[in-house]
Amino acid sequence: MDWCARLFAEPEAVCDAIARPLTAPLEVMPHAHRDMLQLALLRRCAGRVHAGGRWAGVSGTTAMAAYPGDRHGYELRPAAGSAEIVLIKLRCAPTWPVSRARPFPSVATAISESGRLAEALDRLRRDVTPVGGSMPSWVADAAAVVCAWPRGDQPAPMHAAGEEGDPAVQAALGLVEDRIGDPPSLAEMASVAHLSTRQFCRRFERAVGRSPHEYVSQRRLERAKAMLFDDRLSGAAIAEALGFSSPATFTRWFRQRVGKTPMQFRGDPMVM
């Protein structure tokens, strides 16, 4: 991971780590840092975030990366009693080619924290004092967080133990993300994985911990929740984007799973 080595090439690269519970609405206007990479993990938070020049709705757990010069901001509220925000601020070494090396997506929505990331964050939180080269263990823990952070150009799917090592499952997950509004059939997912449907189901459930049908339904639900946090989107527009035949069909589907209609959830999104 050459980009990680570059990032921690100098002692002053590590700047600070902040972990704070979110018990009330929080608003941070869009802003930028000149020489800092900021990683933000929004655990069990609802609302919207500013990244890539626009606002986008989020729910559940969201990972964000703001590179030097990137404007970013938040309008968040707790979606569960244990909501929190974890910020990792890293001052970039002068030799790090930020303009070319962007290993982290600006926003990865509806993610499930992997065990590796959660363990690294827990270790890092034991000492959130700004450090320099005199505390190599803290630097090592920060590097572990960076290495475990969601990467890639697509919103991170829910991860499970063993999933990252199975390219067949990864291919199917990518297809689901690309076609969230036109969910692929079991046969299509098995085809892109180059497996029989029986082999595919067995490997998928072993990697992800649920059936392909359950996974697709959960991903559509997470996307629906995120879209509902954007007040500019009507229920009809969301239903169409997610591939439902009508707003009424979308409303019934959503209420069966959440216990609220989409518009009730938009007004009071405490049920995740």
Solvent accessible surface area in square Angstrom, and as a share of the most:
residue,aa,sasa,rsa
1,M,122,0.55
2,D,92,0.47
3,W,43,0.15
4,C,14,0.08
5,A,67,0.52
6,R,94,0.34
7,L,1,0.00
8,F,37,0.16
9,A,61,0.48
10,E,54,0.24
11,P,82,0.51
12,E,92,0.41
13,A,0,0.00
14,V,5,0.03
15,C,32,0.19
16,D,28,0.14
17,A,4,0.03
18,I,61,0.31
19,A,34,0.27
20,R,113,0.41
21,P,93,0.59
22,L,5,0.02
23,T,115,0.67
24,A,55,0.43
25,P,112,0.70
26,L,38,0.19
27,E,107,0.48
28,V,46,0.26
29,M,127,0.57
30,P,22,0.14
31,H,58,0.26
32,A,46,0.36
33,H,41,0.19
34,R,204,0.75
35,D,42,0.22
36,M,19,0.09
37,L,0,0.00
38,Q,7,0.03
39,L,0,0.00
40,A,1,0.01
41,L,0,0.00
42,L,1,0.00
43,R,17,0.06
44,R,81,0.30
45,C,1,0.01
46,A,1,0.00
47,G,4,0.04
48,R,75,0.27
49,V,1,0.00
50,H,20,0.09
51,A,16,0.12
52,G,74,0.71
53,G,66,0.63
54,R,156,0.57
55,W,44,0.15
56,A,27,0.21
57,G,10,0.10
58,V,1,0.00
59,S,1,0.01
60,G,18,0.17
61,T,14,0.08
62,T,1,0.01
63,A,2,0.01
64,M,5,0.02
65,A,4,0.03
66,A,6,0.05
67,Y,3,0.01
68,P,26,0.16
69,G,52,0.50
70,D,35,0.18
71,R,136,0.49
72,H,4,0.02
73,G,0,0.00
74,Y,10,0.04
75,E,50,0.23
76,L,4,0.02
77,R,76,0.28
78,P,24,0.15
79,A,2,0.02
80,A,36,0.28
81,G,89,0.85
82,S,66,0.43
83,A,3,0.02
84,E,16,0.07
85,I,6,0.03
86,V,2,0.01
87,L,25,0.13
88,I,1,0.00
89,K,44,0.19
90,L,0,0.00
91,R,84,0.31
92,C,18,0.11
93,A,3,0.02
94,P,114,0.71
95,T,94,0.55
96,W,10,0.03
97,P,24,0.15
98,V,27,0.16
99,S,97,0.63
100,R,192,0.70
101,A,23,0.18
102,R,116,0.42
103,P,25,0.16
104,F,6,0.03
105,P,20,0.13
106,S,42,0.27
107,V,33,0.19
108,A,1,0.00
109,T,24,0.14
110,A,10,0.08
111,I,13,0.07
112,S,48,0.31
113,E,43,0.19
114,S,34,0.22
115,G,49,0.47
116,R,128,0.47
117,L,3,0.02
118,A,27,0.21
119,E,106,0.47
120,A,2,0.01
121,L,0,0.00
122,D,69,0.36
123,R,92,0.34
124,L,3,0.02
125,R,96,0.35
126,R,188,0.69
127,D,47,0.24
128,V,64,0.37
129,T,81,0.47
130,P,85,0.54
131,V,20,0.12
132,G,30,0.29
133,G,52,0.50
134,S,100,0.65
135,M,66,0.29
136,P,99,0.62
137,S,79,0.51
138,W,6,0.02
139,V,35,0.20
140,A,60,0.46
141,D,31,0.16
142,A,0,0.00
143,A,23,0.18
144,A,31,0.24
145,V,0,0.00
146,V,0,0.00
147,C,30,0.18
148,A,13,0.10
149,W,4,0.02
150,P,18,0.11
151,R,100,0.36
152,G,36,0.35
153,D,139,0.72
154,Q,97,0.43
155,P,37,0.23
156,A,8,0.06
157,P,19,0.12
158,M,20,0.09
159,H,52,0.23
160,A,34,0.26
161,A,99,0.77
162,G,61,0.59
163,E,0,0.00
164,E,116,0.52
165,G,67,0.65
166,D,18,0.09
167,P,104,0.65
168,A,12,0.09
169,V,0,0.00
170,Q,68,0.30
171,A,38,0.29
172,A,0,0.00
173,L,2,0.01
174,G,30,0.29
175,L,35,0.17
176,V,1,0.00
177,E,13,0.06
178,D,101,0.53
179,R,68,0.25
180,I,16,0.08
181,G,22,0.21
182,D,89,0.46
183,P,44,0.27
184,P,8,0.05
185,S,57,0.37
186,L,73,0.36
187,A,62,0.48
188,E,68,0.30
189,M,5,0.02
190,A,2,0.02
191,S,74,0.48
192,V,57,0.33
193,A,6,0.05
194,H,166,0.74
195,L,37,0.18
196,S,59,0.38
197,T,62,0.36
198,R,193,0.70
199,Q,81,0.36
200,F,0,0.00
201,C,33,0.20
202,R,126,0.46
203,R,70,0.26
204,F,0,0.00
205,E,80,0.36
206,R,159,0.58
207,A,7,0.05
208,V,9,0.05
209,G,63,0.61
210,R,82,0.30
211,S,29,0.18
212,P,6,0.04
213,H,143,0.64
214,E,95,0.43
215,Y,0,0.00
216,V,14,0.08
217,S,20,0.13
218,Q,52,0.23
219,R,1,0.00
220,R,32,0.12
221,L,15,0.07
222,E,24,0.11
223,R,56,0.20
224,A,0,0.00
225,K,1,0.00
226,A,13,0.10
227,M,36,0.16
228,L,0,0.00
229,F,16,0.07
230,D,20,0.11
231,D,113,0.59
232,R,171,0.62
233,L,56,0.28
234,S,60,0.39
235,G,19,0.18
236,A,55,0.43
237,A,41,0.32
238,I,0,0.00
239,A,1,0.01
240,E,136,0.61
241,A,52,0.40
242,L,1,0.01
243,G,44,0.42
244,F,25,0.11
245,S,106,0.68
246,S,40,0.26
247,P,69,0.44
248,A,56,0.43
249,T,42,0.24
250,F,2,0.01
251,T,37,0.22
252,R,128,0.47
253,W,30,0.10
254,F,0,0.00
255,R,115,0.42
256,Q,144,0.64
257,R,102,0.37
258,V,14,0.08
259,G,60,0.58
260,K,34,0.15
261,T,25,0.15
262,P,5,0.03
263,M,92,0.41
264,Q,105,0.47
265,F,0,0.00
266,R,49,0.18
267,G,67,0.64
268,D,72,0.37
269,P,7,0.04
270,M,98,0.44
271,V,66,0.38
272,M,73,0.33
